[in-house]
Amino acid sequence: MRRLFLVFPVLLLLLTAAQAGQTRDPEKYFFDESFFDLTEELQNVRDQGKQGILIMFEMDECPFCHWMKRNVLNQPEVQDYFRKHFIILPVDIEGDVEMVDFKGRDVTMKDFAFKEYRVRATPVFAFFDADGHYIRRARFTGATRDKQEFMLLGRYVVERAYLKEPFARYKRRMRKQLP
């Protein structure tokens, strides 16, 4: 019986350590399911009390998109934070899938990406407020350095810091405040 009391805490510690390193599939836990009618998604944003929509413009062959999914978007902390504040959608910049843009027009994903938002490189993280207005200052092109930088990007939008300063200045200021 004494051995059981000694083994149980060790097993509990190992289980906790294993769970701490767990990640979750971003396709399932980061992105929301959608019919890609952005006018409908804006209504969902308002109904759910979220701040807006985050679109990840991506393409299949993009190594930086894959890096973000494997190293940042698969983190439970990232998934929980962003899903709390945003509806999150992936848009394939080469895709022929039909969607409805923020103005209610039918458009393909590739035309939405290129013609409406001039996306040429991927990934691009683009934020839109609850009225569908593009938050241009919060646009982030490329992979973030790490999870912390992506979390700062989310806070930058949630705190509406983009109204006062560019992301680079916000990021510098926030990192100086860290212990």
Secondary structure, 3 states (H helix, E strand, C coil): CHHHHHHHHHHHHHHHHHHHCCCCCHHHHCCCCCCCEHHHHHHHHHHHCCCEEEEEEECCCCHHHHHHHHHCCCCHHHHHHHHHHEEEEEEECCCCCEEECCCCCEEEHHHHHHHHHCCCCCCEEEEEECCCCECHHHCEECCCCCHHHHHHHHHHHHCCHHHCCCHHHHHHHHHHHCC
